[in-house]
Amino acid sequence: MKPILPLTESLITLALIGAGAAHAKCNVTVELANKNTKSVTTLGNKSKAQVNGGTWSKMNFGDVTIPAGATKDVSWVTNMSCSGDAKRDLRIAYQESGSNQTFEEHKDDVNVEPGIAVQVNLKH
């Protein structure tokens, strides 16, 4: 049996680290600005995201009520890693106070990176 050369061992280690990082989730701050005249409640279980035109997945952040003209942050844990060439399309679902109608705000081709907030204006 031949011994593993140090260079080969290092390359194997780097490949394993890279493979694990490619599937790591990350935390993203989404800044939601209510541009309506009434308060709105975002619906985290109905909001969704997709990567590079793939399958939609629920964002599953907690519901947040935002007064008219105010901004609130929500924390979103992605299903895939951040950075790279993965552009996300976001669909933020919300209801206006006194209404049973659900609205959806679209934000396309978002580059999601740790530490950088994504800003979304809610206006219908």
C-alpha positions in Angstrom: 0.0 0.0 0.0 1.4 3.4 -1.0 1.5 6.2 1.5 -0.7 9.3 0.8 1.5 12.2 -0.2 1.1 15.4 1.9 0.0 17.3 -1.2 -2.7 14.8 -2.1 -3.9 14.7 1.5 -4.1 18.5 1.5 -6.1 18.6 -1.7 -8.5 16.0 -0.4 -9.0 18.0 2.8 -9.7 21.2 0.8 -12.2 19.4 -1.5 -14.1 18.1 1.6 -14.2 21.5 3.2 -15.4 23.1 -0.1 -18.1 20.5 -0.5 -19.4 21.1 3.0 -19.4 24.9 2.6 -21.4 24.6 -0.7 -24.4 23.3 1.3 -24.1 25.4 4.4 -27.0 27.7 5.2 -26.6 31.3 6.1 -28.4 34.0 8.1 -29.7 37.0 6.1 -31.3 40.2 7.4 -34.2 41.3 5.3 -35.2 45.0 5.8 -38.9 45.3 5.2 -40.1 48.9 4.6 -43.9 49.4 4.7 -44.7 52.1 2.1 -48.5 51.7 2.5 -50.8 54.0 4.5 -51.9 51.2 6.8 -49.9 48.7 8.9 -49.1 45.4 7.3 -48.2 41.9 8.6 -45.6 39.9 6.7 -46.3 36.2 6.3 -43.1 34.3 6.7 -44.6 30.9 6.0 -46.1 32.2 2.7 -43.0 34.1 1.6 -40.7 32.2 -0.7 -37.3 32.3 -2.5 -35.7 30.5 -5.4 -32.1 30.3 -6.6 -31.3 30.8 -10.3 -34.8 30.0 -11.5 -35.0 26.7 -9.5 -37.6 25.4 -7.1 -39.4 27.8 -4.8 -38.9 27.2 -1.1 -40.6 28.8 1.9 -38.6 31.5 3.7 -40.2 30.6 7.1 -39.3 33.7 9.0 -41.7 34.8 11.8 -44.6 37.0 11.0 -43.9 40.7 11.6 -46.4 43.6 11.9 -45.0 46.8 10.5 -46.7 50.2 11.1 -47.3 52.5 8.0 -44.1 54.2 7.0 -41.9 52.0 9.3 -39.1 49.5 8.6 -38.5 46.3 10.5 -35.8 43.6 10.1 -36.5 39.9 9.9 -33.9 37.2 10.1 -34.0 34.6 7.3 -32.0 31.4 7.2 -31.4 30.3 3.6 -31.7 26.7 2.5 -28.5 27.0 0.5 -25.1 28.8 1.0 -24.7 32.5 0.4 -22.4 34.2 -2.0 -21.2 32.9 -5.3 -23.2 33.3 -8.5 -26.5 32.3 -6.9 -29.0 35.0 -7.5 -32.2 34.7 -5.6 -35.8 35.8 -6.4 -37.8 36.7 -3.3 -41.5 36.8 -2.9 -42.5 38.5 0.4 -46.2 37.9 1.3 -48.1 40.3 3.5 -51.6 41.4 4.5 -52.7 45.0 5.1 -54.5 45.8 8.4 -58.2 45.2 8.0 -57.9 43.1 4.8 -58.0 39.4 4.2 -56.2 39.9 0.9 -52.6 38.7 0.6 -50.2 40.8 -1.4 -46.8 39.7 -2.7 -43.8 42.0 -3.2 -41.2 40.7 -5.7 -37.5 41.3 -5.5 -35.5 39.5 -8.2 -31.8 38.7 -8.8 -30.8 39.4 -5.2 -27.2 38.7 -4.3 -27.3 37.3 -0.8 -24.2 37.6 1.3 -23.7 37.3 5.1 -23.6 40.6 6.8 -25.3 42.5 4.0 -29.0 43.3 4.5 -31.5 42.9 1.7 -34.0 45.8 1.4 -37.6 45.2 0.3 -40.2 47.9 -0.1 -43.8 46.7 0.6 -46.2 48.7 -1.5 -49.4 47.7 -3.4 
